[in-house]
Amino acid sequence: MNAGAENGATVARQPAPFAPPKSVRLKVEQASYAYSATDRSAPKFTLGPVSFEAQQRELVAILGPNASGKSTLLKLLAGMIKPLSGRVEVDGTEVSELELRTRAQQIALVSQESELLFPLRVWEYVLQGRYPYGKRLRFESDEDCLMAGNALAQVGADALRDRWMEQLSGGEKQRVILARALAQQPSLLLLDEPTQHLDIGGKVELLRRLRRLADENRYTVVVVTHELNLAAEFSDRIALLHKGKCLRIGEPAEVYQQDVLEEVFEAPLEVEMRSSGRPRVILRGSH
């Protein structure tokens, strides 16, 4: 026992270890958009305003039925269209103000369809992700090869590098498309309906992989999806859209309220809370 304790003196507590503040990667402030046939005609579709934040290592799902504004919101996040009002920022910089090459270095977008203009092997396809770091008509550098190889390893597609893209299965192709996006070394990874052509096993595998990429590599991942239960299982935060409006944003348990989901998806649904604290959606009266 030390002298201070023997004399009844109070022993000073050691200060708590410093925890660095979480870094906001993506910030959306009252962002809205409207599509019109002409400048003078009434808007055909209006989105917004939408506000939310996403941090490093977070996976955010954007949910909603068709024509709810999911792809429009993703285009705003990618900088493909400029908000009619509000702001979209990545690492503190407004996306619409970024030069095209700089934007491609920070944001990678995996679209629903990725058409091949001519036959390519997997290795050549993934190297396309290095275009934002140099000129197209050049030999790849050692760094390009290293980053492309790392990207293939991250998605478990090392063995596919010499295969032709058109010979791949749906699941294999999705992994390679993801590898090309990772080769860009983005901080923000956006995916538009990435599970669309996959069977249930492929869907689960892809969401697990995205969850692991976010956790281990500090990516911020945003996924547009129709998969209610997969989104609930793997997401940190969910944005629920309906008819151009953002109805709810929050953790899955906060967003998945039965009356809200039934209104949005126009189906009789039940929501049950699992022991993990994550909700599960069941079609009611299916018998």
Secondary structure as UniProt FT lines:
FT   HELIX           3..6
FT   TURN            7..8
FT   STRAND          24..36
FT   TURN            39..40
FT   STRAND          43..55
FT   TURN            56..57
FT   STRAND          59..63
FT   TURN            66..67
FT   HELIX           70..78
FT   STRAND          85..90
FT   TURN            91..92
FT   STRAND          93..94
FT   HELIX           95..97
FT   HELIX           100..106
FT   STRAND          107..110
FT   HELIX           122..127
FT   HELIX           128..133
FT   HELIX           142..154
FT   TURN            155..156
FT   HELIX           158..160
FT   TURN            161..162
FT   HELIX           165..167
FT   HELIX           170..183
FT   STRAND          188..192
FT   TURN            194..197
FT   HELIX           200..217
FT   STRAND          220..224
FT   HELIX           228..234
FT   STRAND          237..242
FT   TURN            243..244
FT   STRAND          245..250
FT   HELIX           252..255
FT   HELIX           258..265
FT   STRAND          269..273
FT   TURN            275..276
FT   STRAND          279..283
FT   TURN            284..285
//
